[in-house]
């Protein structure tokens, strides 16, 4: 008897089943149940070899500890997102690496801090302030377009929370509007393949190998596309982040082509479905609570609290994986060097020990030290941009929309990695 806390098969299956993530309350029930009994618990496959066993970490304190201890818990060499063995083998055959893309999230020290430093300043509030006017104009256009639709019934995801963050990220990467749709399709092939509505290519019915083939194709297309942008920004640098990446030097050398492509891809993909999911969640919370809508309409100082709580409440990045660099005791379990761990942000951000009444959307929650952006060396590079974008969009909504209410069933994506609402039907009345 090893003494290890091993999750029973039926519960373990839910942790890795994309469809379980489409049903939010059920998912939170599962994590509550697991956390209460075994905050650090082993998930093993029913069929040997399907995937490598991993430790599921569901308590806030343990997720925080792992996130901050970047020497003991590495992002490399195992995949940084949960993957089946077949998919990992294909990735190795296709690229020679466990990961199809080499980017900030898969690097550890000493490379990671050098790469991170390249764009860190660009993503700080002082620099982002330059974007505010542009964001305000974009937010106003997006909301006006939604209101022009006439009937008053809108799918908020399709019309607002999807397109707005996509345009922001594409703009900072120098992608013109006409190429946006293609970029979105590619991102959804990378992240949304588990959901039949999001991948747009029947990927949910494919074998892991077929899925990885599509994903590898998407990566290649991204790489070729951004090579063109980088070349342009080397000749004609501007103030955008695309120019910073194109002209960056590490140890006196330009980034190797694969790393440069990886940098563009991580910014392109990390920045929109995530912000979209939190934006849709905030709007859902306000639509469900007319009093809160009225309160924030009258007092805009409540907006930052709403934005922050929406990010916790939705936790769009649902997990990342880490690999133990040493033997360590965690939550009463003996984690061995080389073990794989899933730090689950949804579970951590709904830990009642840290967040009283965690399923409640509480705009006045204080403190609200959530982990939706992670923590430690890899903490979200775009967190200030995400907050700024959301605040500016909600200012435009509060200016232009008199009232908002649910107009049908909101549906979540089936995805274990980046998740959130894929439709949010609302009835809106212009101010
Ligand atoms: C990393 C969440 C928006 C770019 C991360 C991580 C999380 C996260 C959980 C990993 C943190 C860790 O390992 O400790 C989110 C959420 C967002 C959001 C919830 C929106 C609500 C953005 C935006 C951008 C962005 C707008 C850029 C345009 C990145 C990058 C990384 C990252 C580049 C990798 C950082 C590194 O490994 O050093 N994000 N993100 N994210 N995010 Fe975000």
Boltz pocket constraint, residues with backbone or C-beta under 6 A from the ligand:
constraints:
  - pocket:
      binder: B
      contacts: [[A, 67], [A, 104], [A, 105], [A, 106], [A, 116], [A, 169], [A, 266], [A, 267], [A, 270], [A, 271], [A, 272], [A, 274], [A, 275], [A, 278], [A, 311], [A, 315], [A, 316], [A, 317], [A, 320], [A, 345], [A, 371], [A, 372], [A, 373], [A, 374], [A, 375], [A, 376], [A, 377], [A, 378], [A, 379], [A, 380], [A, 381], [A, 382], [A, 383], [A, 385], [A, 386]]
      max_distance: 6.0
